């Protein structure tokens, strides 16, 4: 598996729990850290308190939204190569295009079902 350490940045605790449960169904060997605040995530990544191979990022968050986080991440030499997958309720075409222009590796609409999330995680992680 190419990704051993992933980071989920999402301010919704229910979404975090569902993501972690789905991830358990996909792999027991992937470590996942969840952070509910993009500012905190950026600080921890910058201070090397957190090592990650892949970031799943929500867009709609207080303090710093997902696109602002993506801009900051990609502007930092030591962090810009970390792939970021947007995981959002948005399916707006211009939002998707803009996110990819900012450096997102992919944009995935948050699925409506748990099984669909498991399938998505399998396609990304395996």
Backbone as CSV, one residue per row, in Angstrom:
resi,resn,N_x,N_y,N_z,CA_x,CA_y,CA_z,C_x,C_y,C_z
1,UNK,0.838,-1.182,0.000,0.000,0.000,0.000,0.883,1.246,0.000
2,UNK,0.642,2.164,-0.911,1.523,3.333,-0.996,1.345,4.326,0.152
3,UNK,0.203,4.320,0.803,-0.055,5.280,1.872,-0.161,4.559,3.206
4,UNK,0.756,4.860,4.104,0.738,4.249,5.432,0.210,5.203,6.499
5,UNK,0.409,6.502,6.277,-0.011,7.515,7.242,-0.842,8.566,6.519
6,UNK,-2.124,8.630,6.888,-2.982,9.615,6.248,-3.546,10.571,7.295
7,UNK,-3.921,11.720,6.812,-4.479,12.760,7.664,-5.842,13.138,7.110
8,UNK,-6.830,13.176,7.979,-8.162,13.660,7.619,-8.370,14.990,8.331
9,UNK,-8.617,16.038,7.556,-8.919,17.343,8.135,-10.388,17.638,7.833
10,UNK,-11.199,17.570,8.876,-12.646,17.748,8.732,-13.192,18.197,10.079
11,UNK,-13.971,19.258,10.091,-14.492,19.794,11.346,-15.715,19.042,11.866
12,UNK,-16.252,18.130,11.097,-17.438,17.376,11.499,-17.021,16.057,12.157
13,UNK,-17.267,15.945,13.463,-16.848,14.741,14.199,-17.545,13.483,13.691
14,UNK,-18.805,13.595,13.281,-19.517,12.432,12.738,-18.838,11.953,11.456
15,UNK,-18.459,12.899,10.590,-17.767,12.523,9.360,-16.415,11.880,9.664
16,UNK,-15.741,12.360,10.698,-14.465,11.755,11.101,-14.669,10.299,11.526
17,UNK,-15.684,10.061,12.348,-15.954,8.705,12.837,-16.324,7.763,11.694
18,UNK,-17.152,8.235,10.781,-17.555,7.412,9.635,-16.339,7.094,8.772
19,UNK,-15.489,8.096,8.539,-14.275,7.892,7.749,-13.382,6.833,8.398
20,UNK,-13.170,6.949,9.710,-12.310,5.994,10.415,-12.896,4.580,10.384
21,UNK,-14.203,4.471,10.521,-14.854,3.153,10.447,-14.707,2.550,9.059
22,UNK,-14.901,3.370,8.037,-14.745,2.880,6.664,-13.300,2.460,6.417
23,UNK,-12.365,3.237,6.926,-10.954,2.915,6.762,-10.603,1.576,7.414
24,UNK,-11.196,1.292,8.562,-10.985,-0.005,9.227,-11.424,-1.163,8.336
25,UNK,-12.473,-0.958,7.542,-12.943,-1.989,6.627,-12.018,-2.171,5.436
26,UNK,-11.195,-1.177,5.163,-10.299,-1.221,4.013,-8.940,-1.779,4.396
27,UNK,-8.396,-1.327,5.518,-7.052,-1.731,5.899,-6.809,-1.501,7.384
28,UNK,-6.107,-2.445,7.982,-5.689,-2.280,9.371,-4.275,-1.719,9.456
29,UNK,-3.609,-1.611,8.315,-2.211,-1.173,8.325,-2.036,0.316,8.041
30,UNK,-3.111,1.018,7.758,-3.020,2.458,7.493,-3.325,3.210,8.785
31,UNK,-2.428,4.102,9.161,-2.644,4.953,10.328,-3.326,6.231,9.872
32,UNK,-4.338,6.644,10.612,-5.049,7.867,10.249,-5.162,8.772,11.464
33,UNK,-4.747,10.010,11.275,-4.915,11.054,12.281,-6.026,11.967,11.791
34,UNK,-6.911,12.352,12.687,-7.963,13.300,12.324,-7.721,14.605,13.069
35,UNK,-7.894,15.695,12.343,-7.786,17.023,12.934,-8.988,17.817,12.440
36,UNK,-9.635,18.533,13.353,-10.872,19.225,12.996,-10.657,20.676,12.600
37,UNK,-9.414,21.122,12.544,-9.123,22.516,12.288,-7.932,22.609,11.343
38,UNK,-8.105,23.240,10.195,-7.040,23.322,9.188,-5.843,24.128,9.675
39,UNK,-6.084,25.126,10.504,-4.975,25.929,11.048,-4.074,25.048,11.906
40,UNK,-4.675,24.266,12.786,-3.912,23.356,13.638,-3.169,22.331,12.800
41,UNK,-3.826,21.798,11.793,-3.188,20.803,10.925,-1.956,21.394,10.243
42,UNK,-2.080,22.589,9.727,-0.957,23.241,9.049,0.198,23.494,10.017
43,UNK,-0.127,23.918,11.221,0.907,24.149,12.236,1.648,22.853,12.572
44,UNK,0.900,21.773,12.789,1.522,20.493,13.136,2.378,19.950,11.991
45,UNK,1.896,20.092,10.768,2.671,19.650,9.610,3.942,20.485,9.468
46,UNK,3.825,21.778,9.635,4.979,22.670,9.488,6.032,22.424,10.554
47,UNK,5.602,22.098,11.767,6.537,21.825,12.864,7.017,20.379,12.874
48,UNK,6.586,19.619,11.875,6.960,18.203,11.756,6.494,17.352,12.946
49,UNK,5.407,17.795,13.575,4.801,17.002,14.649,3.967,15.878,14.063
50,UNK,3.744,15.974,12.773,2.857,15.056,12.089,3.454,14.719,10.735
51,UNK,3.616,13.440,10.452,4.093,12.980,9.148,2.922,12.308,8.445
52,UNK,2.712,12.672,7.205,1.604,12.077,6.470,1.985,11.845,5.014
53,UNK,1.441,10.780,4.440,1.656,10.445,3.030,0.541,10.982,2.148
54,UNK,-0.612,11.292,2.766,-1.803,11.683,2.022,-2.740,12.447,2.948
55,UNK,-3.356,13.496,2.419,-4.318,14.281,3.190,-5.685,14.208,2.513
56,UNK,-6.707,13.893,3.299,-8.098,14.042,2.883,-8.583,15.330,3.528
57,UNK,-9.150,16.219,2.731,-9.439,17.572,3.195,-10.872,17.983,2.884
58,UNK,-11.588,18.407,3.913,-12.911,18.992,3.727,-12.738,20.447,3.298
59,UNK,-13.691,20.989,2.574,-13.591,22.377,2.129,-14.236,23.366,3.095
60,UNK,-15.396,23.030,3.601,-16.172,23.980,4.402,-15.861,23.828,5.882
61,UNK,-14.913,24.662,6.329,-14.512,24.642,7.734,-14.317,26.070,8.218
62,UNK,-14.516,26.300,9.523,-14.270,27.633,10.070,-12.765,27.919,10.190
63,UNK,-12.419,29.130,10.453,-11.044,29.629,10.625,-10.256,29.642,9.325
64,UNK,-10.093,28.480,8.723,-9.394,28.352,7.440,-10.116,27.281,6.643
65,UNK,-10.632,27.648,5.483,-11.347,26.638,4.694,-10.343,25.757,3.938
66,UNK,-10.840,24.740,3.301,-9.982,23.780,2.621,-9.134,24.386,1.521
67,UNK,-9.698,25.296,0.740,-8.919,25.903,-0.339,-7.824,26.814,0.212
68,UNK,-8.105,27.524,1.285,-7.066,28.341,1.925,-5.938,27.453,2.459
69,UNK,-6.309,26.325,3.064,-5.310,25.376,3.549,-4.457,24.869,2.390
70,UNK,-5.098,24.519,1.308,-4.393,23.990,0.140,-3.384,25.009,-0.398
71,UNK,-3.776,26.269,-0.463,-2.857,27.326,-0.910,-1.649,27.404,0.017
72,UNK,-1.895,27.419,1.315,-0.798,27.501,2.289,0.119,26.284,2.199
73,UNK,-0.466,25.107,2.081,0.324,23.875,2.001,1.220,23.875,0.764
74,UNK,0.658,24.215,-0.367,1.406,24.175,-1.626,2.439,25.299,-1.718
75,UNK,2.308,26.339,-0.895,3.303,27.413,-0.864,4.495,27.095,0.035
76,UNK,4.433,25.991,0.749,5.519,25.615,1.658,6.337,24.490,1.030
77,UNK,7.582,24.795,0.764,8.484,23.866,0.072,8.466,22.466,0.693
78,UNK,8.522,22.409,2.006,8.627,21.121,2.699,7.325,20.334,2.720
79,UNK,6.224,20.962,2.352,4.916,20.296,2.419,4.236,20.138,1.071
80,UNK,4.688,20.834,0.060,3.944,20.919,-1.204,3.782,19.598,-1.931
81,UNK,4.628,18.614,-1.645,4.539,17.342,-2.365,3.559,16.348,-1.736
82,UNK,2.976,16.704,-0.614,1.979,15.815,0.006,0.706,15.862,-0.835
83,UNK,0.260,14.719,-1.352,-0.981,14.731,-2.133,-2.196,15.038,-1.252
84,UNK,-3.110,15.831,-1.799,-4.319,16.221,-1.079,-5.528,15.824,-1.916
85,UNK,-6.437,15.092,-1.285,-7.698,14.733,-1.921,-8.802,15.496,-1.192
86,UNK,-9.514,16.312,-1.941,-10.644,17.029,-1.364,-11.790,16.039,-1.196
87,UNK,-12.377,16.011,-0.007,-13.526,15.164,0.301,-14.606,16.109,0.814
88,UNK,-15.558,16.461,-0.051,-16.492,17.543,0.256,-17.916,17.210,-0.170
89,UNK,-18.856,17.886,0.437,-20.247,17.732,0.033,-20.519,18.493,-1.262
90,UNK,-19.630,19.391,-1.627,-19.807,20.193,-2.836,-19.603,19.346,-4.087
91,UNK,-20.409,19.639,-5.093,-20.185,19.021,-6.404,-20.180,20.104,-7.481
92,UNK,-19.976,21.333,-7.055,-19.931,22.478,-7.944,-18.708,22.374,-8.856
93,UNK,-18.922,22.410,-10.159,-17.853,22.217,-11.134,-16.741,23.247,-10.966
94,UNK,-17.094,24.504,-10.737,-16.051,25.529,-10.594,-15.247,25.325,-9.310
95,UNK,-15.878,24.843,-8.255,-15.166,24.539,-7.011,-14.188,23.392,-7.234
96,UNK,-14.626,22.372,-7.961,-13.760,21.227,-8.271,-12.565,21.689,-9.104
97,UNK,-12.833,22.455,-10.154,-11.756,22.933,-11.026,-10.774,23.821,-10.269
98,UNK,-11.303,24.728,-9.461,-10.447,25.630,-8.694,-9.579,24.854,-7.709
99,UNK,-10.148,23.866,-7.047,-9.393,23.047,-6.098,-8.242,22.333,-6.797
100,UNK,-8.501,21.812,-7.976,-7.447,21.124,-8.734,-6.393,22.114,-9.215
101,UNK,-6.812,23.322,-9.592,-5.846,24.352,-9.989,-4.947,24.740,-8.818
102,UNK,-5.478,24.675,-7.614,-4.706,24.998,-6.419,-3.758,23.874,-6.007
103,UNK,-3.915,22.705,-6.640,-2.989,21.612,-6.364,-3.590,20.349,-5.790
104,UNK,-4.913,20.283,-5.675,-5.533,19.047,-5.185,-5.284,17.918,-6.180
105,UNK,-4.914,16.763,-5.656,-4.675,15.598,-6.507,-5.987,15.039,-7.045
106,UNK,-7.048,15.174,-6.254,-8.352,14.676,-6.667,-9.427,15.393,-5.867
107,UNK,-10.653,15.255,-6.315,-11.809,15.857,-5.651,-12.884,14.791,-5.612
108,UNK,-13.288,14.417,-4.406,-14.299,13.370,-4.250,-15.482,13.952,-3.484
109,UNK,-16.666,13.788,-4.054,-17.874,14.205,-3.351,-18.134,13.207,-2.229
110,UNK,-18.403,13.733,-1.032,-18.692,12.845,0.094,-19.862,11.952,-0.279
111,UNK,-19.678,10.653,-0.164,-20.739,9.726,-0.578,-21.916,9.731,0.388
112,UNK,-23.033,9.236,-0.120,-24.262,9.174,0.670,-24.332,7.932,1.553
113,UNK,-23.508,6.927,1.251,-23.585,5.687,2.026,-22.203,5.265,2.521
114,UNK,-22.224,4.508,3.587,-20.998,3.975,4.172,-20.279,3.061,3.187
115,UNK,-21.032,2.187,2.530,-20.433,1.247,1.577,-19.749,1.976,0.422
116,UNK,-20.341,3.072,0.005,-19.748,3.868,-1.065,-18.416,4.483,-0.603
117,UNK,-18.367,4.930,0.659,-17.120,5.475,1.207,-16.053,4.396,1.285
118,UNK,-16.426,3.206,1.698,-15.473,2.081,1.733,-14.920,1.836,0.339
119,UNK,-15.795,1.819,-0.648,-15.377,1.599,-2.035,-14.390,2.703,-2.498
120,UNK,-14.688,3.943,-2.172,-13.815,5.056,-2.533,-12.446,4.901,-1.884
121,UNK,-12.444,4.592,-0.592,-11.169,4.437,0.116,-10.363,3.269,-0.444
122,UNK,-11.030,2.196,-0.805,-10.320,1.075,-1.432,-9.667,1.508,-2.734
123,UNK,-10.394,2.273,-3.534,-9.853,2.690,-4.835,-8.665,3.634,-4.669
124,UNK,-8.637,4.400,-3.614,-7.540,5.333,-3.372,-6.359,4.639,-2.682
125,UNK,-6.639,3.791,-1.728,-5.591,3.264,-0.858,-5.031,1.911,-1.254
126,UNK,-5.761,1.175,-2.076,-5.264,-0.182,-2.424,-4.852,-0.231,-3.881
